[in-house]
């Protein structure tokens, strides 16, 4: 759709003034659609990519209506473009440029466009509290180079890199930050030679087009200026952007490039008669490349793996790959990728934190604690790392240090249900049960669906023989967890202890229906039936518990002992009755 609108705007522009021939226009459509096929290999799945597409779509519609002098529709679509993404504000200088090229420049119209652009800029700044986004050297290293000369040399090289992706979108990567593109720190860096080619290209281009018709010269100028204006917000000139290279910012500039391709096709087709066949071959290659790239976006594992092929020195990709592999249960490969991320970026706090958690789970607590402390040195206000450090210290028996770490985490992030839960676990281990229950209650107030906090709270109330308090929580708990077997079991046990046998039976049977292989549930149901004097039902429950081979052996032994005791009681009653 963006392609069709770009060609439509281009067609209206030329039909109204530049008299671009229909044959070259058709050839331009073929070649431009060919290029758009390549461009479709760029990322469009995420929210930012879709915002870029919407911005481009509305901007082109706005340009189309401006060219046809339908200013109301132009303003509506300009507004939609800007609120899709801020770069849409470039519609106003593009419209001014159109007037100049069509020799219809009006100071009055220019003033309206200029003041409208300023109004939109003020509205956008007001929405953000007149504050610009804060980025770091991790997001955009080139913009934070200390030496101003090398800073602009690096920024210039990023322009060149964007241009190279515009001309040939291969290879592609979802993220170009954190070491993907090494900084230029020396005048001997060979990449500076690429920047020196720029004036050569301008001179050669000038001599190549100076003999073209006036219409084509203005068409070329339109394409170049359109692409430059479209790229300006991502250029780091007016303000610092939060990325190194972003394929998505090339959607709109590619339209100007397509216009240049159309003009080139017009002249080259006169020299090379087989150009149409070549275009078909390129289109087939583009479709194949687009298909392959789309497959890489089907899941995170393939996306991050493909990213490493393009940017092996990108610490963020190693970190993301480590997260995915960890979620898939491949802890050895996850650990390797986390270490790679840390070797590439030693102060990468997220990688240090995640690796620390992984090592903690595997019992390597000393190493985990050191990594978590390194994460906090890199980012002292990292609340999650303070909590994880507290967990590691608690598991190592360093209870005072663990409590201090949990307190620090809660000062930074007081509404963390997980941290309150872990603090409660610490209090439980140090026999401060009332404090533990208060901590778990805090966790459930913050997050009523925090399952582990509810379970721990119910278990401790049961251990303290305070089943009445546990039952008082039943309505709240069951509202959020009507099908959580552990909670149903705990509440059922408490109802049974207080003599509410029917409610206890209902809850325990529901827990068993959800988790039928849990021998503890069958055993406790047997205990309930025995209290209820339903001895035959108790015997059935005990036998079921004893037959569950996959269950905990201690629970099976308990069920077997209860069954034997129940059998002995039954035999004793029979003998007593017979003797009587």
N, C-alpha and C positions, 0 to 999 in steps of 0.2 A: 504493500500500500504506500509506504514511504517512497519507494522507487517511482510508482506511477504518478504520485503527486509532484515529485521532483521534476520528472519529465514534463508533467502538465504545466507547472510553473515556468519551466524553461521554454516550453512551446508557446505559451501565452506571451512571454517576454519577447521572444524573437518574432513571433507573428505580428506583434503590435508595432515593432520598430526595426529590429535588426534584419528581418527578411532572411531568416535562416532557411535554406532550401529543404523541401520535404524529403528528398532522398537522403540527405545527410542527417536529417532529423530521425528518419527510420533507422538508419545505420547506427546512429547514436543510441537509440533505444536498445538495439540488440547488444551493443558493446557495453552499455551502462548496466543493463540487466545482467549481463555476464559478470560484471564486477560486483554487482549487488549480491549475486550468488556466493561469491567469495566472502563478502562482508557478513553474510548471514552466519558464517562460521564463528563469528564473535559471540560472546556470552550475552544471552537475552533472558535467561531463566530467572535471574534474581530481580529484586525490586528495583535496584538502581538501573539495571539494563532496560527494564520496561519503562521506567521514568524517562530515560534518554529517548526511547522510541516514541513515546507519547509527545515529548517536547518537540522532537523533529517533525512528527506528523502535524501538530498544530501550528508550528512555525511555518511550514510549507503551505498549509492552507491559508494562513494569514498573509503570506507573501503573494499567493495566487489572487486573493481578493484585493490586496493593495494594488497589484498591477492592473486589475480590472476596475479599479476605482470604487470598489464597494467597501467604504471605510468602516462602516458599522461592523460588518462581518470580520473585517481585518482586525479590529480592536478586540472582538470577542475571542477570536482564535489566538491572538497575541496573548491575551490574559490567560487562556487555558495553557498555552505553551509555557509561560513564565511560572505558573503555579504547578506545572508538571515537574519542571526543573529550572533553576535560576538562569541557566544558559539561554533560555528562551528570550531573554531581554535583548539578545543580539538581533532580533527581528527589526528593531528600530534603526540601527546603523546600516543594516542590509537594505532596508527600504530607501534610506537616503542615498545609498550607493546606486540603487536602481534608477532613481530620479536623475542622478548625475549622468549615468551612462545613456539614458534615454533622452538626455538634453531637455529635461522637463523640471529642472531644479527650481524649487520655490522656497524662499526664505521663510515664508509663513508656514508652509507644510513642514519644513525642517524644524522650525521652532516647536511646533506641536509634537512632532516625534521626539524631540530632545526632552521636552518637559514631561511628556508621558513616561519616557524611560526613567527620568529622575524620580517621578512619583512612585513608579513600581519599585525602584531601588530603595526608596525610603520605607515603603510598606514592608519590603522583605527584611530590611534591617530592624524595623520596629518589631516584627514577629520574632526576631532573634534577640530582642532586648538590646539592639545596637551593639552587639558583641559578635566578633568573628569567631569561627570555629578554631579550636586550639589543636594544632598538629605537632608532631615531634619528628625527630630525625629518623625514627623507625618508619614513619609513614612516607616521608619525602626527603631522603638524605641530601639530595642536591640543593634544596632550598635552605639547608642549615649549614652549608660549608662556610667556614669563618672568613676565608679570603674572598673578597667580593669579585675579583677577577675569575678565580676558579669556580666560584658559585655560578656566575653567568655562563662560563664555559660548559659547566655541567648541565645547566638548564638548557643551553643551546643544543647540547648533544641529545637531551631528551626530546627536543623538537624534532631533531633529525630521526630519532628512533620512531617517533609517532609517524613521521612522513614515510619512513621505510615500511611500516606496517600498513599505511594507507595504500602504498603502491603494490606491495606484495604481502598480504596478511598471512605470513608463515615465517617461523613457527609461532604458535600462540600459547599464552600462559594466562591462567586466571588471576595471577598476582605477580607483579614485577618488583615488589619492595624487598627490603631486608637482604641486600647482597645480590639480587638478581642482576642488576646493572652496576658494575663497579664504578666508583667515583673517579674522575680525572683529577689526579693530584700532582701531575708533573707535565711540563711543557714537552717532554719527550714521548708522551702518550700518543701512539699512532692514531687514535681516534680523533685527535685534533685535525688531522689531515682531511677528515670528512667534512669538518666545519669550513675548512678553507675552500672546499669545492663549491660552497654555496654561491659566492660571487661569480665563479666561473659559469655555473649553471645559469645564473641570471643574465650574464652577458651573452652566452650562447643562445639562450631562449629569446633574448631581445632581437638578435640578428636573424633568428629563425622565423619570427613572426612579423618582422617589419615590412615584409613584402606582401603580407596577406591583405585581404580586403578589409575595409574599415569595419564592416559588420563582424567579421571573424575576430578582428583585434579586440573589439569591445566584448565579444563573447568570451575570449580568453581572459580578459581582465575581470569580467564578471565571475568566472569560475574561480580565479585565483583569490579575488577579494572575498567572495562568498566563503571559500574554505578557510581563509585567514581569520575572518570575523567569527566564523563558527568555532574555530579552535582557540580564539583569544581567551575565553574564560578559563581554559585549562592550561594556559601558557606559563603560569607563575609570574606574569608581569604585573598585573594589577593587585594580586593577592596570592598568598601561598595556598596551594591545593593539597589535599590529603592523599595523594597517590604519586607514584613515580611515573608509571606508564599505565594508561587505561584504554583498552580497546574500545570500550563503549563510547568514549568521547569522540571517536572517529565516525560515528553514524552520520552526523550532520555534515562535517567537512567532506565526507566522501561524495556528497552530491556535487560540490564544486569540482572535485576530481573527475567525476563522471562526465561533466560538461566538457572538460578538457579532452577526455578520451573520445568523446563524440566528434570533436573538431579534428583531432588527430586521425580518427578513422576516415573522416571525409577526404582528407588529402592522401593518406596512405593507401586507401582503396584504389586510387587512380594509378598508383605505382605498382602495388602488389595485388594482382588479380585474385590470388588465392587467400586474401585476407579473411573472407567470410568463412572459409573452411577452417582457417586457423582459429577464428573466433569460436566455432563450434567445438573444436578440440579443447580450447581453454574452458569453455562452458562445461564440458564433460568432466574436466579435471576439477573445476570449481565445485560441481555437484558432489563428486567423490570426496573431495576434501571437507566439504560441509557435512556430509554424512558421517565421515570418520570423526570430525570434531564433535558432532552432536552425540555420538556414542560415548565420547569421553565425559560428557556432562550427565550421563545417565545415573551415575552414583559417585559418592565422594571419593571412594578408593581409586577409581579409574581417573577421576579428575586430578587428584593430588599426585598420582603416579605420573600422569602425563606432564604435570607441571614441573616435576623434578627433572624430566628429560630436557626441558628448555632452560630451567633455572636451578641447577644442582646446588648452587650456593645460597639459595633462599631459605633462611632459617624458618620462616613462617610456614613454608610448605612442608618441611620436615616435621614441624610441630603439629600441623593439621593432620598429616599422615599418621603420626604417632597416636593422636586422639582416636582416629578411625580404627586403626589396628587394635588399640586397647579395647574399644567398644566391641570389636569382633572377637575378642579373647586371645588375640595373638600378642601376648605380653612381651615376648622376646624381641619381636620386630618393633613393637611400640617403644620399648626401652632404647633400642638402637637408634630409632629416628629422633627420640627426645635428646639423646646424647649428641647426635649430629647437629641438632638445632642449637644446643648449648655450646658446642665447639665453635660453631659459626658465629654465635652471638652470646658470649659468656654471661651477660646480664639480662638474658631473656627470662623475665620473671615468670611468665606463664609456663614456659617449658620446664623451668626449675621446679615450680610448684607441682605440675602434673607428674614429673618424674619422681619427685619426692613421695607423692601419694602412691605411685606404683610400687616403689621400693618398700614403702611402709606395709603395704598389703602382703608383700612377699617376705616380711620379717627382717628386712635389712634396715633396721631402725636407725642405727648410728649414721649411715650414709644418707638416709632419708632426712634426718634432722639437719644435717649439714647443708643439704640442697635447699631445704625450706628456709634456713637462715640466710643462704645466699639470695634467695628470692626476695626476702625482706630487706636485705641490704640494698638490692636494686630498686625496690619499691616499698618503702617503710609503711605506707598506708594501705597495703594489700590485705584487706580483712580476711579473705579466704585463706591466704597463706598463714596468717596468724592462727586461724582455727585449725588448719591441718597440722601446724607445728604443735599445737596443744594436743591433738590426737596422738601424734607420735610420742610426745613426752609422757602422756598418760599411759600409753601402752608400754613404755619403758620404765614405769614406776616413778617418774619424776612429777609427782602430783602437784607440788607447789608451783613448779615452773609451768606445768600445764594449765593450772588455774589462772596464772598471770597471763598466759597467752590467750586463753579464752576471753578473759576480761578485756584485753586489748582489742581483740577482734570485735567484741560487742560494743565497745566505745566507738569503733569506726563504723560498724554496721549493726545498730541495736535491733533491727527488725529481722535478724537472721534466725529463722526457726531451727536450722541445722546446728548453729552454734549453741543455742539454748539446749537443744537435745544432747549435744556432746558434753556440755557443762553438767547436765543432769546425770549423764553416765559417770562423769568424774566424781560427783557427789555420792552416787550409789556405791562406787568402788571404795570410797573412803568412809562408808557407813553414815553418811549424812543424808538419810533417806527423805526427811521432810524438805530439805533444800533441793534434793533431786526432783521430788514431785513438783515443787514450785517451778523449777526450771522447765520441766516437761509441760506443765500447764501454760507457761509463757510461750513455749513453742506452738502449742495447739491454739492459743489465742491469735498468734501471728499467722499461722497456717493451719486452719481446722482440718486439713487433709493430711497432716503429717502423721503417717501411720505408725512409725516406730515410737513416737512420743506417746501416743495413746496406748499402745501395747505395753510399753514400759510402765506407764502410770497405773494401768489396770493390774499388771503383775505385782507391783510393789504393794498396792492396796490389798491385794489378795494375801500376800506374804505377811502383812501387818494385821490380818484378820479384820480389815475394815471394808468388808464387802458391801456394807450399806452405802459408803461413799462411791464405790465402784458402780453400784446399781444406779445411783443418782446421776451418773454420767451417761447412762445407757442411751437415753433419747438422743443426746448430742452425738454420741459416737456412732450409733446405728444410722443416723441421718446421713452421715458422710461415708460410712462403711457398712452398707447393708449386706455385703457379700465377702467380707474379709474373714477367713476362717479362724485366724488366731484371735481376733477380737470377739467373734461369736463364741469361741471356746472359753475365753476368760470370763465373759459375762455369764455364760451358761454355768460355769463352775461356781461363780458367786451366787447366782440365783439358787442353785442347788444347796449351797451351804446355809442359806437363810430359809430353806424349806419351801421355796417357790418351785416345786418340782415340775409342774407343767411347762412353765416358761423356760426352765433350765433344759428340759427335754427338747423343746422346740429349737432352742439355740444350738444345742449340741448336735442334734440330728442335721440341722442346716449346715453346720461346720463340716460334718462327716460327708454330706452330699457334695460339698465343694472339694474336700480333700479326703477321699475315702481310704487312702493308703496310710493315713496317720494313726498309728496304734494308740497314741496318747489320747486321742479323741474317743476312740472306742472304749479304752480303759476307764476314762472318767465317766462315760455314759453308763458303764457297768456299775461304777461306784454309786452313781445317782440312783439307778434301779435298785441296788442293794439297800440304800437308805429308804427307798420308797417301798421296800418289801416286795418288789417285783423280781423275785429271785430267778425265775426262768429267763426273763429278759436280760438280767444281769449276766447269767451264765452264757447266753448267746453273744453278748458284747465282749465278754472276756475271751471267749473262744475265737472270735473274729480278730481281736487284737493279737492273740498269740500266734495266729496263722499268717500274719503279715511279715514275711521274711525280710522285706526291704526296710522295715522300720527300725527304730533304735532298740538295741538289745536290752538295755536297762528297762525300758518301758514294757517290752515283751515279757521280761522276767517278772515284773510287777503284775502284769495281767495274768501270767501263769500262776503266781503265788495266790492272787486273789481268787482265781478259779478253783484252786485246790482248797483254799480256806472255805469258799462257798460250798464246795462239794462235801467237805467234812461236816459243815453245819447242817447241810441238807440230810446227810446220812445220820447225823446225831439226832436230828428231829424225828426221822423215820424210826430209828431204834427206840427213841423215848416213847413215841406213840405206840409202837408195837408192844413194848414192855408194860405200858400202862393198860 
